[in-house]
Every structure is written in structure tokens, then in C-alpha cells.
Amino acid sequence: MAADIKRAEALGWHAYSGGRPGLYPDQEVYETHLDQFSVDGNNYLLAYPHYKSTDEGTVIKPKPNGAFDTVCTIRRQKLNY
């Protein structure tokens, strides 16, 4: 999977995936889910790990140059009743 990303980047594509600095670097490429959504015409990605036991996700905003800005981290509150 990592070889596929390197090949795509060599062709000028940008890859947003796990295993990258700033976006779940300890996760394998294929173990990070990305869901696209839009707010007021702006596109965002919700990234969250697949196998890691966590209740958090990271919202990122892709940039034209292939980089991204981390908008926020969302944590699900645990029930305590």
C-alpha cells in the first residue's frame, strides 16, 4: 500500500493517509479512514484510525499544494451513568 502512495506521488498526486506526519503517524496507511464532508462550500476530511481503540477523530482541511491544516480533534464523551 505504501508503494502505491509513493507511485501516485511520483505522478503528481497528493495522498492523505495514516502513517504520515501529522495524521496518525503510528497507523498503517490502510488503517486510517477518511470521510469527506463540506461546510459552507469548504471541503474537509474526517480522519480516524480503524484498528486503534479510540474515540477520537481529526478534521483536516486539504490545501492545493497537497499539505493540510488540522482544524480540530473530536473526542467522543464516555458515558458515566
N, CA, C and O of each residue as an XYZ file, in Angstrom:
324
protein
N       0.818     -1.179      0.000
C       0.000      0.000      0.000
C       0.872      1.258      0.000
O       0.582      2.207     -0.728
N       1.926      1.275      0.800
C       2.814      2.446      0.832
C       3.471      2.656     -0.528
O       3.708      3.794     -0.931
N       3.768      1.565     -1.242
C       4.362      1.683     -2.578
C       3.384      2.352     -3.539
O       3.798      3.115     -4.412
N       2.083      2.071     -3.385
C       1.068      2.706     -4.234
C       1.043      4.208     -4.013
O       0.898      4.977     -4.962
N       1.185      4.626     -2.766
C       1.189      6.062     -2.461
C       2.428      6.720     -3.039
O       2.337      7.808     -3.607
N       3.575      6.088     -2.908
C       4.807      6.666     -3.486
C       4.696      6.787     -5.004
O       5.152      7.773     -5.583
N       4.099      5.797     -5.644
C       3.932      5.846     -7.095
C       2.969      6.976     -7.473
O       3.230      7.717     -8.421
N       1.857      7.115     -6.740
C       0.902      8.185     -7.026
C       1.547      9.557     -6.842
O       1.330     10.459     -7.652
N       2.338      9.716     -5.780
C       3.010     10.997     -5.540
C       4.028     11.304     -6.639
O       4.215     12.465     -7.003
N       4.678     10.284     -7.159
C       5.626     10.490     -8.252
C       4.913     10.992     -9.511
O       5.521     11.659    -10.349
N       3.628     10.669     -9.639
C       2.825     11.123    -10.773
C       2.161     12.471    -10.521
O       1.416     12.964    -11.368
N       2.430     13.077     -9.350
C       1.900     14.397     -9.047
C       0.657     14.417     -8.175
O       0.101     15.488     -7.929
N       0.206     13.258     -7.700
C      -0.954     13.195     -6.813
C      -0.518     13.451     -5.377
O       0.656     13.298     -5.040
N      -1.473     13.842     -4.530
C      -1.224     14.020     -3.111
C      -2.020     12.972     -2.348
O      -3.173     12.703     -2.685
N      -1.425     12.388     -1.337
C      -2.097     11.334     -0.573
C      -2.288     11.779      0.864
O      -1.357     12.259      1.511
N      -3.498     11.615      1.348
C      -3.817     11.838      2.752
C      -4.097     10.463      3.331
O      -5.057      9.802      2.936
N      -3.268     10.035      4.259
C      -3.433      8.684      4.797
C      -2.752      8.579      6.151
O      -2.012      9.469      6.570
N      -3.019      7.480      6.816
C      -2.291      7.186      8.038
C      -0.827      6.945      7.712
O      -0.457      6.775      6.550
N      -0.005      6.931      8.738
C       1.418      6.714      8.524
C       2.150      7.942      8.014
O       3.300      7.840      7.586
N       1.506      9.101      8.051
C       2.101     10.339      7.562
C       2.259     11.311      8.723
O       1.471     11.273      9.668
N       3.256     12.176      8.670
C       3.412     13.168      9.748
C       2.150     14.013      9.906
O       1.608     14.525      8.927
N       1.699     14.149     11.125
C       0.542     14.983     11.417
C      -0.801     14.293     11.285
O      -1.824     14.871     11.652
N      -0.827     13.070     10.770
C      -2.104     12.376     10.592
C      -1.924     10.902     10.947
O      -1.678     10.072     10.072
N      -2.048     10.586     12.225
C      -1.897      9.226     12.739
C      -0.616      8.557     12.221
O      -0.686      7.538     11.534
N       0.533      9.119     12.543
C       1.793      8.571     12.031
C       2.090      7.155     12.496
O       2.892      6.462     11.870
N       1.452      6.700     13.596
C       1.710      5.350     14.089
C       0.775      4.318     13.476
O       0.885      3.133     13.792
N      -0.140      4.733     12.610
C      -1.079      3.820     11.955
C      -0.571      3.463     10.562
O       0.104      4.262      9.913
N      -0.901      2.258     10.112
C      -0.586      1.870      8.746
C      -1.442      2.703      7.785
O      -2.495      3.220      8.157
N      -0.970      2.818      6.560
C      -1.664      3.602      5.544
C      -3.114      3.167      5.405
O      -4.016      4.005      5.391
N      -3.342      1.877      5.303
C      -4.682      1.354      5.041
C      -5.541      1.236      6.292
O      -6.681      0.782      6.203
N      -5.034      1.628      7.444
C      -5.793      1.527      8.688
C      -6.401      2.854      9.126
O      -6.888      2.967     10.251
N      -6.382      3.842      8.271
C      -6.958      5.138      8.606
C      -8.080      5.450      7.625
O      -7.869      5.468      6.412
N      -9.266      5.694      8.155
C     -10.418      6.035      7.324
C     -10.455      7.533      7.088
O     -10.101      8.317      7.969
N     -10.881      7.924      5.910
C     -11.071      9.333      5.578
C     -12.473      9.497      5.017
O     -12.829      8.854      4.030
N     -13.268     10.352      5.641
C     -14.615     10.662      5.167
C     -14.653     12.134      4.791
O     -14.276     12.993      5.588
N     -15.108     12.428      3.570
C     -15.185     13.798      3.083
C     -16.526     14.400      3.461
O     -17.556     13.728      3.415
N     -16.506     15.688      3.840
C     -17.735     16.436      4.061
C     -17.481     17.902      3.743
O     -16.333     18.344      3.706
N     -18.540     18.644      3.518
C     -18.434     20.067      3.167
C     -19.248     20.907      4.135
O     -20.315     20.497      4.594
N     -18.726     22.091      4.439
C     -19.431     23.076      5.259
C     -19.260     24.422      4.567
O     -18.136     24.874      4.347
N     -20.364     25.053      4.229
C     -20.344     26.359      3.549
C     -19.449     26.353      2.313
O     -18.735     27.323      2.056
N     -19.486     25.272      1.555
C     -18.705     25.186      0.316
C     -17.243     24.830      0.503
O     -16.509     24.747     -0.481
N     -16.796     24.617      1.731
C     -15.412     24.217      2.003
C     -15.355     22.714      2.237
O     -16.183     22.166      2.965
N     -14.385     22.047      1.627
C     -14.227     20.606      1.782
C     -13.294     20.277      2.937
O     -12.265     20.925      3.130
N     -13.673     19.258      3.700
C     -12.885     18.781      4.832
C     -12.835     17.261      4.789
O     -13.622     16.619      4.093
N     -11.903     16.700      5.539
C     -11.820     15.259      5.715
C     -11.842     14.943      7.198
O     -11.155     15.588      7.990
N     -12.633     13.948      7.570
C     -12.597     13.421      8.929
C     -11.754     12.163      8.879
O     -12.118     11.197      8.208
N     -10.637     12.162      9.578
C      -9.731     11.018      9.615
C      -9.841     10.341     10.971
O      -9.878     11.004     12.007
N      -9.892      9.014     10.952
C      -9.933      8.277     12.216
C      -9.346      6.884     11.997
O      -9.526      6.289     10.935
N      -8.647      6.373     13.002
C      -7.999      5.068     12.866
C      -9.016      3.933     12.913
O     -10.039      4.023     13.590
N      -8.716      2.873     12.186
C      -9.621      1.733     12.087
C      -9.426      0.734     13.223
O     -10.394      0.339     13.873
N      -8.200      0.327     13.466
C      -7.944     -0.741     14.435
C      -7.622     -0.239     15.832
O      -7.710     -0.998     16.797
N      -7.259      1.000     15.951
C      -6.878      1.530     17.257
C      -8.124      1.768     18.103
O      -9.118      2.308     17.617
N      -8.067      1.374     19.334
C      -9.193      1.585     20.239
C      -9.186      3.050     20.668
O      -8.471      3.432     21.594
N      -9.984      3.860     19.992
C     -10.006      5.285     20.297
C     -11.392      5.851     20.019
O     -12.148      5.309     19.213
N     -11.703      6.909     20.671
C     -12.954      7.617     20.450
C     -12.672      9.003     19.903
O     -13.369      9.957     20.249
N     -11.662      9.132     19.056
C     -11.337     10.449     18.533
C     -11.183     10.408     17.018
O     -10.893      9.369     16.424
N     -11.385     11.554     16.429
C     -11.169     11.746     15.003
C     -10.525     13.101     14.797
O     -10.601     13.967     15.669
N      -9.897     13.292     13.660
C      -9.224     14.545     13.348
C      -9.845     15.131     12.093
O      -9.961     14.443     11.078
N     -10.243     16.385     12.149
C     -10.770     17.079     10.980
C      -9.618     17.833     10.334
O      -8.931     18.620     10.985
N      -9.413     17.579      9.029
C      -8.347     18.265      8.302
C      -8.935     18.994      7.098
O      -9.966     18.601      6.553
N      -8.252     20.069      6.698
C      -8.636     20.824      5.507
C      -7.504     20.695      4.496
O      -6.419     21.234      4.711
N      -7.747     19.983      3.391
C      -6.709     19.837      2.367
C      -6.357     21.181      1.734
O      -7.208     22.058      1.590
N      -5.081     21.324      1.358
C      -4.612     22.519      0.665
C      -4.261     22.144     -0.780
O      -3.976     20.979     -1.059
N      -4.278     23.101     -1.689
C      -3.960     22.802     -3.092
C      -2.560     22.221     -3.306
O      -2.336     21.490     -4.271
N      -1.620     22.540     -2.415
C      -0.249     22.053     -2.599
C      -0.045     20.644     -2.036
O       1.076     20.137     -2.038
N      -1.127     20.002     -1.549
C      -1.016     18.648     -1.026
C      -0.874     18.564      0.471
O      -1.051     17.494      1.053
N      -0.558     19.676      1.106
C      -0.475     19.705      2.565
C      -1.896     19.805      3.124
O      -2.864     19.841      2.364
N      -2.015     19.847      4.427
C      -3.324     20.037      5.039
C      -3.165     20.763      6.354
O      -2.105     20.730      6.978
N      -4.227     21.415      6.763
C      -4.295     22.053      8.076
C      -5.161     21.181      8.972
O      -6.221     20.716      8.556
N      -4.708     20.959     10.206
C      -5.539     20.271     11.180
C      -6.496     21.295     11.771
O      -6.069     22.274     12.381
N      -7.779     21.068     11.589
C      -8.795     22.005     12.058
C      -9.086     21.754     13.533
O      -9.074     22.684     14.340
N      -9.345     20.500     13.882
C      -9.617     20.166     15.267
C      -9.583     18.652     15.461
O      -9.588     17.883     14.500
N      -9.549     18.255     16.711
C      -9.683     16.848     17.077
C     -10.992     16.704     17.835
O     -11.295     17.481     18.740
N     -11.755     15.701     17.451
C     -13.054     15.461     18.070
C     -12.937     14.230     18.956
O     -12.471     13.180     18.513
N     -13.355     14.360     20.188
C     -13.342     13.227     21.124
C     -14.766     12.932     21.588
O     -15.490     13.829     22.021
N     -15.148     11.684     21.491
C     -16.464     11.261     21.957
C     -16.435     11.159     23.477
O     -15.532     10.550     24.050
N     -17.421     11.754     24.118
C     -17.506     11.670     25.571
C     -17.971     10.285     25.987
O     -18.896      9.721     25.402
N     -17.325      9.756     26.990
C     -17.732      8.451     27.530
C     -18.924      8.638     28.464
O     -18.996      9.608     29.219
N     -19.841      7.703     28.397
C     -20.993      7.746     29.297
C     -20.548      7.413     30.705
O     -19.715      6.528     30.899
N     -21.085      8.103     31.680
C     -20.697      7.821     33.072
C     -21.911      7.769     33.979
O     -21.902      8.331     35.075
N     -22.936      7.106     33.531
C     -24.121      6.938     34.380
C     -24.445      5.472     34.540
O     -25.410      5.124     35.220
